[in-house]
Amino acid sequence: MTELPIIQTEDLSKHYGSVRAVDGISFHIARSATCALLGGNGAGKTTTIAMLLGLLLPTSGRIRILDAEVPRQIRQVLPRMNFSSPYVDLPQRLTVAENLTVYARLYGVRRIRERLAVLGRDLDIDAFFPRPYGSLSAGQKTRVALAKALLNEPEILLLDEPTASLDPDTADRMRGILTDYQRHSGATLLLASHNMSEVERLCNQVIMLRAGQIVATGAPRELIHRYGRKDMEEVFLDIARGIQSGEVLE
Amino acid sequence: MNGISLRRISALALRYLYLLRSSRVRIIELAYWPTVQMILWGFITQYLAGHSDVLNQAAGLLLSGVLLWDVLFRSQLGLSVVFFEELHARNLAQLLISPLRPIELIIALITISLVRTLLGVGIAVLLAIPFYGFNLFSLGLPLAGFFFNLLVMGWAIGLLVSALVLRYGMGAESIAWAAIFALAPLCGIYYPIATLPSWLQPLSWVLPASYVFEGMRAVLLDHAFRLDYLIDALLLNAAYLGLGIGVFLATVHNARERGSLLQSGE
């Protein structure tokens, strides 16, 4: 028996006047998959994620998440999802602990202190708890944002550039934390990233977008093989430049 | 080398001129505040000059007016400024992807506005007792009705202003300050509505605050409680608050359509 996909879109579009930010994309993501949404700037990654979160209303098409129709039934699924992105932030003057406490209450987290202690230890941010969020470095903020995204132990975690602005050591540790979280919780991860080695390491499914349309899907290994390249970086460049699989650059 | 450079000063002055030129709101604002002050104090002068009988009670009238006016002002700002902080912090999208409902956001904003107004105006009201021997509580039970009506009107305006800023961006933020002061000359804070030109009076009577300040003068000058004013203010406020909530919710929906929630604050 095939398990129903946890995220499914059918012919999903978002148009702004004549601009087709997302243009009729259909995909599904299985439970516990780690899927990368890839594409150059303006390919439609953030627009797609925003529609999955109900932050943006589709022009047409269908989204189904955890058996709920989105955006109509988004309230059913929001407590079971979370999101982290450099495009959103947290109040600067509140301390890290205050920010996380507010969001823990919004998500109905029980035993907030214990949950914060676990996240503080796992993400190595407990030393920042009494500090105003605005006083943290970009890398420290990214870790706090990830802590916020993990507060409710989401079944679906959407991440936009999860390791942007992190140094290689911290980025590697973050990837380790995400992998561990995915393994022990069975959560589904959807991440938009420009870091191809990250995608190869974390993801078992890739959706490549260009100009709002899906141009390739598959596992990273499959795509590397299909495009005859040595890694995802080269596959990404091929797709971003509009080169079809099997074509050879002069 | 260490001297003051006119070139650098003019470069920066040019940058501020570009900024000013880029926003019609900022240009209008230059003339806005002096004009509002001129109109307001013009009507106060007219009223006091024509009513020498109220001059001996002018201190009580003016202090009651200014303290009750501050309830309206703080209530509106207490809501809209807190909402702007979410936009400045780029936190609104985080809130709207949490299980929080937009109506719960509105109720939370109203709650914090109440707390901020009680704290802000409460201290001023208490300080007026030792400073001027003026006790606002001498207005008696009607004070509760005045206070409630001004609070609700402030929330309605605060929601409308917040919706405007959500729709048109932080450039419209100064509307939060300007909107309430535009109403000040019309509300009859320091003078009866009859002082206004007859063509302006119908506009004044669609504002709940006008009934509150007329009611305040009835208590202070005639020692009469005008229940009819209170009921009219309540009915108007119910309509305005409904409008404020409706417009705010519709603007959030519109922002979801336009995709502006991820850009708010930028």
Interface residues (C-beta under 8 A of the other chain):
Chain A: K14 Y16 A21 T46 T47 A50 L53 G54 L55 L56 L57 P71 R75 L78 P79 M81 N82 F83 S85 Y87 V88 D89 L90 P91 Q92 Y103 L106 Y107 G108 K148
Chain B: E85 E86 A89 R90 N91 A93 Q94 L95 L96 I97 S98 P99 L100 R101 H253 R256 E257 R258 G259 L261 L262 Q263 G265
